[in-house]
Amino acid sequence: MENFESSITEILEVDSVELNDELDSFDAWDSLAVLSIIALCDSEYKVELSRDEIENSETVNGLKELIKSKM
């Protein structure tokens, strides 16, 4: 998961993210961002996530830990 933060940075259209950042605090956090994360997880990590799982993870770190738990 070495490129996780850079991938999330691209999806959220920001210069950087911190692990404790709340996902819904980003201007680009919308249904397209969620779909992009679903696609990223499927292609890069071979993990299937639901929209609810992503939204319930709340923070960048919560999302990262969710992905790790399913790998």
HTML snippet that shows the backbone in 3Dmol.js (N, CA, C, O; Angstrom):
<script src="https://3Dmol.org/build/3Dmol-min.js"></script>
<div id="view" style="width:600px;height:400px;position:relative"></div>
<script>
const pdb = `
ATOM      1  N   MET A   1       0.828  -1.199   0.000  1.00  0.00           N
ATOM      2  CA  MET A   1       0.000   0.000   0.000  1.00  0.00           C
ATOM      3  C   MET A   1       0.865   1.254   0.000  1.00  0.00           C
ATOM      4  O   MET A   1       0.487   2.292   0.542  1.00  0.00           O
ATOM      5  N   GLU A   2       2.012   1.134  -0.609  1.00  0.00           N
ATOM      6  CA  GLU A   2       2.944   2.258  -0.586  1.00  0.00           C
ATOM      7  C   GLU A   2       2.456   3.477  -1.358  1.00  0.00           C
ATOM      8  O   GLU A   2       2.878   4.594  -1.057  1.00  0.00           O
ATOM      9  N   ASN A   3       1.582   3.300  -2.342  1.00  0.00           N
ATOM     10  CA  ASN A   3       1.083   4.428  -3.127  1.00  0.00           C
ATOM     11  C   ASN A   3      -0.323   4.862  -2.716  1.00  0.00           C
ATOM     12  O   ASN A   3      -0.957   5.652  -3.415  1.00  0.00           O
ATOM     13  N   PHE A   4      -0.806   4.356  -1.600  1.00  0.00           N
ATOM     14  CA  PHE A   4      -2.175   4.630  -1.180  1.00  0.00           C
ATOM     15  C   PHE A   4      -2.454   6.128  -1.042  1.00  0.00           C
ATOM     16  O   PHE A   4      -3.410   6.645  -1.620  1.00  0.00           O
ATOM     17  N   GLU A   5      -1.611   6.818  -0.272  1.00  0.00           N
ATOM     18  CA  GLU A   5      -1.855   8.246  -0.037  1.00  0.00           C
ATOM     19  C   GLU A   5      -1.813   9.051  -1.338  1.00  0.00           C
ATOM     20  O   GLU A   5      -2.622   9.959  -1.523  1.00  0.00           O
ATOM     21  N   SER A   6      -0.892   8.733  -2.231  1.00  0.00           N
ATOM     22  CA  SER A   6      -0.822   9.489  -3.488  1.00  0.00           C
ATOM     23  C   SER A   6      -2.054   9.211  -4.357  1.00  0.00           C
ATOM     24  O   SER A   6      -2.550  10.109  -5.038  1.00  0.00           O
ATOM     25  N   SER A   7      -2.541   7.983  -4.333  1.00  0.00           N
ATOM     26  CA  SER A   7      -3.760   7.667  -5.091  1.00  0.00           C
ATOM     27  C   SER A   7      -4.961   8.412  -4.530  1.00  0.00           C
ATOM     28  O   SER A   7      -5.770   8.949  -5.288  1.00  0.00           O
ATOM     29  N   ILE A   8      -5.082   8.448  -3.214  1.00  0.00           N
ATOM     30  CA  ILE A   8      -6.189   9.165  -2.575  1.00  0.00           C
ATOM     31  C   ILE A   8      -6.072  10.664  -2.844  1.00  0.00           C
ATOM     32  O   ILE A   8      -7.076  11.345  -3.053  1.00  0.00           O
ATOM     33  N   THR A   9      -4.850  11.168  -2.836  1.00  0.00           N
ATOM     34  CA  THR A   9      -4.615  12.579  -3.143  1.00  0.00           C
ATOM     35  C   THR A   9      -5.141  12.921  -4.535  1.00  0.00           C
ATOM     36  O   THR A   9      -5.786  13.952  -4.723  1.00  0.00           O
ATOM     37  N   GLU A  10      -4.867  12.058  -5.501  1.00  0.00           N
ATOM     38  CA  GLU A  10      -5.359  12.272  -6.873  1.00  0.00           C
ATOM     39  C   GLU A  10      -6.883  12.226  -6.927  1.00  0.00           C
ATOM     40  O   GLU A  10      -7.514  13.092  -7.533  1.00  0.00           O
ATOM     41  N   ILE A  11      -7.466  11.225  -6.299  1.00  0.00           N
ATOM     42  CA  ILE A  11      -8.923  11.074  -6.327  1.00  0.00           C
ATOM     43  C   ILE A  11      -9.604  12.283  -5.695  1.00  0.00           C
ATOM     44  O   ILE A  11     -10.626  12.755  -6.194  1.00  0.00           O
ATOM     45  N   LEU A  12      -9.037  12.786  -4.595  1.00  0.00           N
ATOM     46  CA  LEU A  12      -9.653  13.904  -3.880  1.00  0.00           C
ATOM     47  C   LEU A  12      -9.219  15.269  -4.413  1.00  0.00           C
ATOM     48  O   LEU A  12      -9.654  16.308  -3.916  1.00  0.00           O
ATOM     49  N   GLU A  13      -8.354  15.251  -5.433  1.00  0.00           N
ATOM     50  CA  GLU A  13      -7.926  16.472  -6.118  1.00  0.00           C
ATOM     51  C   GLU A  13      -7.314  17.497  -5.168  1.00  0.00           C
ATOM     52  O   GLU A  13      -7.649  18.681  -5.203  1.00  0.00           O
ATOM     53  N   VAL A  14      -6.398  17.009  -4.311  1.00  0.00           N
ATOM     54  CA  VAL A  14      -5.689  17.884  -3.377  1.00  0.00           C
ATOM     55  C   VAL A  14      -4.188  17.642  -3.503  1.00  0.00           C
ATOM     56  O   VAL A  14      -3.753  16.690  -4.152  1.00  0.00           O
ATOM     57  N   ASP A  15      -3.404  18.518  -2.873  1.00  0.00           N
ATOM     58  CA  ASP A  15      -1.949  18.383  -2.925  1.00  0.00           C
ATOM     59  C   ASP A  15      -1.422  17.311  -1.986  1.00  0.00           C
ATOM     60  O   ASP A  15      -0.415  16.667  -2.278  1.00  0.00           O
ATOM     61  N   SER A  16      -2.098  17.118  -0.859  1.00  0.00           N
ATOM     62  CA  SER A  16      -1.660  16.106   0.104  1.00  0.00           C
ATOM     63  C   SER A  16      -2.817  15.745   1.022  1.00  0.00           C
ATOM     64  O   SER A  16      -3.792  16.485   1.149  1.00  0.00           O
ATOM     65  N   VAL A  17      -2.683  14.588   1.656  1.00  0.00           N
ATOM     66  CA  VAL A  17      -3.658  14.156   2.662  1.00  0.00           C
ATOM     67  C   VAL A  17      -2.896  13.704   3.896  1.00  0.00           C
ATOM     68  O   VAL A  17      -1.759  13.242   3.809  1.00  0.00           O
ATOM     69  N   GLU A  18      -3.534  13.844   5.031  1.00  0.00           N
ATOM     70  CA  GLU A  18      -3.020  13.318   6.297  1.00  0.00           C
ATOM     71  C   GLU A  18      -3.920  12.155   6.682  1.00  0.00           C
ATOM     72  O   GLU A  18      -5.103  12.144   6.344  1.00  0.00           O
ATOM     73  N   LEU A  19      -3.371  11.190   7.378  1.00  0.00           N
ATOM     74  CA  LEU A  19      -4.150  10.006   7.730  1.00  0.00           C
ATOM     75  C   LEU A  19      -5.360  10.329   8.601  1.00  0.00           C
ATOM     76  O   LEU A  19      -6.357   9.609   8.556  1.00  0.00           O
ATOM     77  N   ASN A  20      -5.292  11.390   9.385  1.00  0.00           N
ATOM     78  CA  ASN A  20      -6.425  11.723  10.254  1.00  0.00           C
ATOM     79  C   ASN A  20      -7.441  12.665   9.598  1.00  0.00           C
ATOM     80  O   ASN A  20      -8.405  13.072  10.247  1.00  0.00           O
ATOM     81  N   ASP A  21      -7.241  13.013   8.331  1.00  0.00           N
ATOM     82  CA  ASP A  21      -8.204  13.860   7.613  1.00  0.00           C
ATOM     83  C   ASP A  21      -9.531  13.129   7.443  1.00  0.00           C
ATOM     84  O   ASP A  21      -9.565  11.949   7.093  1.00  0.00           O
ATOM     85  N   GLU A  22     -10.616  13.845   7.696  1.00  0.00           N
ATOM     86  CA  GLU A  22     -11.943  13.272   7.485  1.00  0.00           C
ATOM     87  C   GLU A  22     -12.272  13.335   6.000  1.00  0.00           C
ATOM     88  O   GLU A  22     -12.092  14.367   5.352  1.00  0.00           O
ATOM     89  N   LEU A  23     -12.753  12.224   5.477  1.00  0.00           N
ATOM     90  CA  LEU A  23     -13.020  12.142   4.038  1.00  0.00           C
ATOM     91  C   LEU A  23     -14.037  13.182   3.579  1.00  0.00           C
ATOM     92  O   LEU A  23     -13.868  13.782   2.517  1.00  0.00           O
ATOM     93  N   ASP A  24     -15.071  13.400   4.350  1.00  0.00           N
ATOM     94  CA  ASP A  24     -16.096  14.346   3.925  1.00  0.00           C
ATOM     95  C   ASP A  24     -15.684  15.815   4.078  1.00  0.00           C
ATOM     96  O   ASP A  24     -16.472  16.714   3.786  1.00  0.00           O
ATOM     97  N   SER A  25     -14.463  16.053   4.532  1.00  0.00           N
ATOM     98  CA  SER A  25     -13.972  17.434   4.623  1.00  0.00           C
ATOM     99  C   SER A  25     -13.388  17.928   3.297  1.00  0.00           C
ATOM    100  O   SER A  25     -13.095  19.115   3.154  1.00  0.00           O
ATOM    101  N   PHE A  26     -13.222  17.035   2.343  1.00  0.00           N
ATOM    102  CA  PHE A  26     -12.652  17.405   1.045  1.00  0.00           C
ATOM    103  C   PHE A  26     -13.747  17.873   0.094  1.00  0.00           C
ATOM    104  O   PHE A  26     -14.825  17.281   0.033  1.00  0.00           O
ATOM    105  N   ASP A  27     -13.459  18.941  -0.647  1.00  0.00           N
ATOM    106  CA  ASP A  27     -14.435  19.461  -1.613  1.00  0.00           C
ATOM    107  C   ASP A  27     -14.811  18.423  -2.662  1.00  0.00           C
ATOM    108  O   ASP A  27     -15.958  18.384  -3.109  1.00  0.00           O
ATOM    109  N   ALA A  28     -13.865  17.585  -3.058  1.00  0.00           N
ATOM    110  CA  ALA A  28     -14.113  16.595  -4.104  1.00  0.00           C
ATOM    111  C   ALA A  28     -14.735  15.303  -3.577  1.00  0.00           C
ATOM    112  O   ALA A  28     -14.906  14.351  -4.338  1.00  0.00           O
ATOM    113  N   TRP A  29     -15.079  15.253  -2.272  1.00  0.00           N
ATOM    114  CA  TRP A  29     -15.683  14.048  -1.717  1.00  0.00           C
ATOM    115  C   TRP A  29     -17.133  13.974  -2.164  1.00  0.00           C
ATOM    116  O   TRP A  29     -17.989  14.695  -1.651  1.00  0.00           O
ATOM    117  N   ASP A  30     -17.402  13.102  -3.120  1.00  0.00           N
ATOM    118  CA  ASP A  30     -18.740  12.918  -3.660  1.00  0.00           C
ATOM    119  C   ASP A  30     -18.863  11.491  -4.189  1.00  0.00           C
ATOM    120  O   ASP A  30     -17.970  10.668  -3.986  1.00  0.00           O
ATOM    121  N   SER A  31     -19.953  11.210  -4.855  1.00  0.00           N
ATOM    122  CA  SER A  31     -20.181   9.845  -5.336  1.00  0.00           C
ATOM    123  C   SER A  31     -19.128   9.412  -6.351  1.00  0.00           C
ATOM    124  O   SER A  31     -18.796   8.229  -6.421  1.00  0.00           O
ATOM    125  N   LEU A  32     -18.601  10.340  -7.134  1.00  0.00           N
ATOM    126  CA  LEU A  32     -17.549  10.002  -8.085  1.00  0.00           C
ATOM    127  C   LEU A  32     -16.263   9.603  -7.361  1.00  0.00           C
ATOM    128  O   LEU A  32     -15.570   8.683  -7.793  1.00  0.00           O
ATOM    129  N   ALA A  33     -15.946  10.281  -6.276  1.00  0.00           N
ATOM    130  CA  ALA A  33     -14.765   9.932  -5.479  1.00  0.00           C
ATOM    131  C   ALA A  33     -14.929   8.534  -4.887  1.00  0.00           C
ATOM    132  O   ALA A  33     -13.983   7.746  -4.871  1.00  0.00           O
ATOM    133  N   VAL A  34     -16.125   8.232  -4.404  1.00  0.00           N
ATOM    134  CA  VAL A  34     -16.384   6.910  -3.844  1.00  0.00           C
ATOM    135  C   VAL A  34     -16.222   5.835  -4.920  1.00  0.00           C
ATOM    136  O   VAL A  34     -15.610   4.795  -4.679  1.00  0.00           O
ATOM    137  N   LEU A  35     -16.771   6.091  -6.101  1.00  0.00           N
ATOM    138  CA  LEU A  35     -16.617   5.133  -7.202  1.00  0.00           C
ATOM    139  C   LEU A  35     -15.154   4.970  -7.597  1.00  0.00           C
ATOM    140  O   LEU A  35     -14.710   3.867  -7.912  1.00  0.00           O
ATOM    141  N   SER A  36     -14.420   6.055  -7.578  1.00  0.00           N
ATOM    142  CA  SER A  36     -12.988   5.990  -7.898  1.00  0.00           C
ATOM    143  C   SER A  36     -12.228   5.165  -6.875  1.00  0.00           C
ATOM    144  O   SER A  36     -11.310   4.427  -7.232  1.00  0.00           O
ATOM    145  N   ILE A  37     -12.599   5.280  -5.605  1.00  0.00           N
ATOM    146  CA  ILE A  37     -11.962   4.477  -4.557  1.00  0.00           C
ATOM    147  C   ILE A  37     -12.322   3.007  -4.726  1.00  0.00           C
ATOM    148  O   ILE A  37     -11.471   2.136  -4.539  1.00  0.00           O
ATOM    149  N   ILE A  38     -13.562   2.724  -5.075  1.00  0.00           N
ATOM    150  CA  ILE A  38     -13.970   1.338  -5.332  1.00  0.00           C
ATOM    151  C   ILE A  38     -13.132   0.753  -6.464  1.00  0.00           C
ATOM    152  O   ILE A  38     -12.641  -0.371  -6.364  1.00  0.00           O
ATOM    153  N   ALA A  39     -12.971   1.525  -7.548  1.00  0.00           N
ATOM    154  CA  ALA A  39     -12.178   1.061  -8.684  1.00  0.00           C
ATOM    155  C   ALA A  39     -10.711   0.879  -8.304  1.00  0.00           C
ATOM    156  O   ALA A  39     -10.086  -0.104  -8.701  1.00  0.00           O
ATOM    157  N   LEU A  40     -10.160   1.818  -7.538  1.00  0.00           N
ATOM    158  CA  LEU A  40      -8.771   1.718  -7.079  1.00  0.00           C
ATOM    159  C   LEU A  40      -8.567   0.450  -6.259  1.00  0.00           C
ATOM    160  O   LEU A  40      -7.610  -0.291  -6.484  1.00  0.00           O
ATOM    161  N   CYS A  41      -9.450   0.205  -5.322  1.00  0.00           N
ATOM    162  CA  CYS A  41      -9.318  -0.969  -4.455  1.00  0.00           C
ATOM    163  C   CYS A  41      -9.402  -2.258  -5.256  1.00  0.00           C
ATOM    164  O   CYS A  41      -8.675  -3.214  -4.987  1.00  0.00           O
ATOM    165  N   ASP A  42     -10.284  -2.279  -6.236  1.00  0.00           N
ATOM    166  CA  ASP A  42     -10.437  -3.469  -7.060  1.00  0.00           C
ATOM    167  C   ASP A  42      -9.200  -3.709  -7.919  1.00  0.00           C
ATOM    168  O   ASP A  42      -8.703  -4.833  -7.989  1.00  0.00           O
ATOM    169  N   SER A  43      -8.703  -2.668  -8.568  1.00  0.00           N
ATOM    170  CA  SER A  43      -7.584  -2.853  -9.498  1.00  0.00           C
ATOM    171  C   SER A  43      -6.229  -2.973  -8.801  1.00  0.00           C
ATOM    172  O   SER A  43      -5.404  -3.795  -9.200  1.00  0.00           O
ATOM    173  N   GLU A  44      -5.992  -2.172  -7.776  1.00  0.00           N
ATOM    174  CA  GLU A  44      -4.676  -2.155  -7.133  1.00  0.00           C
ATOM    175  C   GLU A  44      -4.525  -3.174  -6.011  1.00  0.00           C
ATOM    176  O   GLU A  44      -3.454  -3.754  -5.832  1.00  0.00           O
ATOM    177  N   TYR A  45      -5.603  -3.392  -5.255  1.00  0.00           N
ATOM    178  CA  TYR A  45      -5.497  -4.217  -4.050  1.00  0.00           C
ATOM    179  C   TYR A  45      -6.329  -5.497  -4.114  1.00  0.00           C
ATOM    180  O   TYR A  45      -6.283  -6.315  -3.195  1.00  0.00           O
ATOM    181  N   LYS A  46      -7.088  -5.673  -5.195  1.00  0.00           N
ATOM    182  CA  LYS A  46      -7.950  -6.854  -5.364  1.00  0.00           C
ATOM    183  C   LYS A  46      -8.909  -7.007  -4.189  1.00  0.00           C
ATOM    184  O   LYS A  46      -9.139  -8.107  -3.687  1.00  0.00           O
ATOM    185  N   VAL A  47      -9.462  -5.870  -3.767  1.00  0.00           N
ATOM    186  CA  VAL A  47     -10.381  -5.812  -2.631  1.00  0.00           C
ATOM    187  C   VAL A  47     -11.683  -5.177  -3.106  1.00  0.00           C
ATOM    188  O   VAL A  47     -11.671  -4.168  -3.811  1.00  0.00           O
ATOM    189  N   GLU A  48     -12.800  -5.772  -2.716  1.00  0.00           N
ATOM    190  CA  GLU A  48     -14.101  -5.199  -3.040  1.00  0.00           C
ATOM    191  C   GLU A  48     -14.651  -4.468  -1.825  1.00  0.00           C
ATOM    192  O   GLU A  48     -14.754  -5.029  -0.734  1.00  0.00           O
ATOM    193  N   LEU A  49     -15.001  -3.203  -2.038  1.00  0.00           N
ATOM    194  CA  LEU A  49     -15.592  -2.393  -0.973  1.00  0.00           C
ATOM    195  C   LEU A  49     -16.943  -1.878  -1.424  1.00  0.00           C
ATOM    196  O   LEU A  49     -17.158  -1.633  -2.611  1.00  0.00           O
ATOM    197  N   SER A  50     -17.848  -1.716  -0.480  1.00  0.00           N
ATOM    198  CA  SER A  50     -19.141  -1.109  -0.789  1.00  0.00           C
ATOM    199  C   SER A  50     -19.074   0.391  -0.494  1.00  0.00           C
ATOM    200  O   SER A  50     -18.182   0.873   0.204  1.00  0.00           O
ATOM    201  N   ARG A  51     -20.028   1.090  -1.040  1.00  0.00           N
ATOM    202  CA  ARG A  51     -20.129   2.531  -0.780  1.00  0.00           C
ATOM    203  C   ARG A  51     -20.273   2.779   0.715  1.00  0.00           C
ATOM    204  O   ARG A  51     -19.636   3.681   1.259  1.00  0.00           O
ATOM    205  N   ASP A  52     -21.103   1.988   1.381  1.00  0.00           N
ATOM    206  CA  ASP A  52     -21.321   2.165   2.825  1.00  0.00           C
ATOM    207  C   ASP A  52     -20.041   1.936   3.621  1.00  0.00           C
ATOM    208  O   ASP A  52     -19.752   2.677   4.560  1.00  0.00           O
ATOM    209  N   GLU A  53     -19.274   0.914   3.248  1.00  0.00           N
ATOM    210  CA  GLU A  53     -18.014   0.648   3.958  1.00  0.00           C
ATOM    211  C   GLU A  53     -17.071   1.838   3.833  1.00  0.00           C
ATOM    212  O   GLU A  53     -16.433   2.241   4.806  1.00  0.00           O
ATOM    213  N   ILE A  54     -16.988   2.392   2.636  1.00  0.00           N
ATOM    214  CA  ILE A  54     -16.102   3.537   2.406  1.00  0.00           C
ATOM    215  C   ILE A  54     -16.567   4.737   3.214  1.00  0.00           C
ATOM    216  O   ILE A  54     -15.770   5.377   3.900  1.00  0.00           O
ATOM    217  N   GLU A  55     -17.843   5.039   3.135  1.00  0.00           N
ATOM    218  CA  GLU A  55     -18.374   6.196   3.860  1.00  0.00           C
ATOM    219  C   GLU A  55     -18.277   6.024   5.370  1.00  0.00           C
ATOM    220  O   GLU A  55     -18.077   7.005   6.087  1.00  0.00           O
ATOM    221  N   ASN A  56     -18.412   4.810   5.862  1.00  0.00           N
ATOM    222  CA  ASN A  56     -18.323   4.556   7.305  1.00  0.00           C
ATOM    223  C   ASN A  56     -16.889   4.595   7.820  1.00  0.00           C
ATOM    224  O   ASN A  56     -16.672   4.664   9.030  1.00  0.00           O
ATOM    225  N   SER A  57     -15.910   4.553   6.926  1.00  0.00           N
ATOM    226  CA  SER A  57     -14.516   4.578   7.373  1.00  0.00           C
ATOM    227  C   SER A  57     -14.110   5.964   7.874  1.00  0.00           C
ATOM    228  O   SER A  57     -13.154   6.076   8.641  1.00  0.00           O
ATOM    229  N   GLU A  58     -14.805   7.008   7.465  1.00  0.00           N
ATOM    230  CA  GLU A  58     -14.714   8.382   7.961  1.00  0.00           C
ATOM    231  C   GLU A  58     -13.404   9.120   7.698  1.00  0.00           C
ATOM    232  O   GLU A  58     -13.442  10.276   7.276  1.00  0.00           O
ATOM    233  N   THR A  59     -12.246   8.499   7.932  1.00  0.00           N
ATOM    234  CA  THR A  59     -10.965   9.184   7.739  1.00  0.00           C
ATOM    235  C   THR A  59     -10.124   8.460   6.694  1.00  0.00           C
ATOM    236  O   THR A  59     -10.428   7.331   6.308  1.00  0.00           O
ATOM    237  N   VAL A  60      -9.073   9.119   6.247  1.00  0.00           N
ATOM    238  CA  VAL A  60      -8.142   8.503   5.301  1.00  0.00           C
ATOM    239  C   VAL A  60      -7.552   7.238   5.928  1.00  0.00           C
ATOM    240  O   VAL A  60      -7.448   6.204   5.268  1.00  0.00           O
ATOM    241  N   ASN A  61      -7.169   7.323   7.195  1.00  0.00           N
ATOM    242  CA  ASN A  61      -6.606   6.153   7.869  1.00  0.00           C
ATOM    243  C   ASN A  61      -7.652   5.057   8.044  1.00  0.00           C
ATOM    244  O   ASN A  61      -7.333   3.875   7.910  1.00  0.00           O
ATOM    245  N   GLY A  62      -8.879   5.426   8.337  1.00  0.00           N
ATOM    246  CA  GLY A  62      -9.944   4.434   8.459  1.00  0.00           C
ATOM    247  C   GLY A  62     -10.138   3.675   7.156  1.00  0.00           C
ATOM    248  O   GLY A  62     -10.356   2.464   7.158  1.00  0.00           O
ATOM    249  N   LEU A  63     -10.059   4.395   6.051  1.00  0.00           N
ATOM    250  CA  LEU A  63     -10.162   3.775   4.735  1.00  0.00           C
ATOM    251  C   LEU A  63      -8.981   2.845   4.490  1.00  0.00           C
ATOM    252  O   LEU A  63      -9.153   1.730   3.998  1.00  0.00           O
ATOM    253  N   LYS A  64      -7.805   3.298   4.827  1.00  0.00           N
ATOM    254  CA  LYS A  64      -6.593   2.482   4.645  1.00  0.00           C
ATOM    255  C   LYS A  64      -6.685   1.195   5.469  1.00  0.00           C
ATOM    256  O   LYS A  64      -6.373   0.113   4.972  1.00  0.00           O
ATOM    257  N   GLU A  65      -7.113   1.315   6.721  1.00  0.00           N
ATOM    258  CA  GLU A  65      -7.237   0.145   7.585  1.00  0.00           C
ATOM    259  C   GLU A  65      -8.323  -0.812   7.086  1.00  0.00           C
ATOM    260  O   GLU A  65      -8.178  -2.030   7.194  1.00  0.00           O
ATOM    261  N   LEU A  66      -9.394  -0.270   6.548  1.00  0.00           N
ATOM    262  CA  LEU A  66     -10.460  -1.088   5.981  1.00  0.00           C
ATOM    263  C   LEU A  66      -9.917  -1.927   4.825  1.00  0.00           C
ATOM    264  O   LEU A  66     -10.180  -3.127   4.745  1.00  0.00           O
ATOM    265  N   ILE A  67      -9.172  -1.299   3.945  1.00  0.00           N
ATOM    266  CA  ILE A  67      -8.586  -2.014   2.813  1.00  0.00           C
ATOM    267  C   ILE A  67      -7.628  -3.095   3.304  1.00  0.00           C
ATOM    268  O   ILE A  67      -7.670  -4.233   2.838  1.00  0.00           O
ATOM    269  N   LYS A  68      -6.768  -2.729   4.245  1.00  0.00           N
ATOM    270  CA  LYS A  68      -5.811  -3.712   4.800  1.00  0.00           C
ATOM    271  C   LYS A  68      -6.535  -4.912   5.395  1.00  0.00           C
ATOM    272  O   LYS A  68      -6.086  -6.048   5.244  1.00  0.00           O
ATOM    273  N   SER A  69      -7.664  -4.662   6.076  1.00  0.00           N
ATOM    274  CA  SER A  69      -8.388  -5.753   6.740  1.00  0.00           C
ATOM    275  C   SER A  69      -8.987  -6.739   5.742  1.00  0.00           C
ATOM    276  O   SER A  69      -9.298  -7.875   6.099  1.00  0.00           O
ATOM    277  N   LYS A  70      -9.147  -6.307   4.496  1.00  0.00           N
ATOM    278  CA  LYS A  70      -9.750  -7.175   3.486  1.00  0.00           C
ATOM    279  C   LYS A  70      -8.726  -7.799   2.554  1.00  0.00           C
ATOM    280  O   LYS A  70      -9.082  -8.588   1.680  1.00  0.00           O
ATOM    281  N   MET A  71      -7.465  -7.455   2.731  1.00  0.00           N
ATOM    282  CA  MET A  71      -6.428  -7.989   1.853  1.00  0.00           C
ATOM    283  C   MET A  71      -6.020  -9.386   2.293  1.00  0.00           C
ATOM    284  O   MET A  71      -5.153 -10.000   1.670  1.00  0.00           O
TER     285      MET A  71
END
`;
const viewer = $3Dmol.createViewer("view");
viewer.addModel(pdb, "pdb");
viewer.setStyle({}, {cartoon: {color: "spectrum"}});
viewer.zoomTo();
viewer.render();
</script>
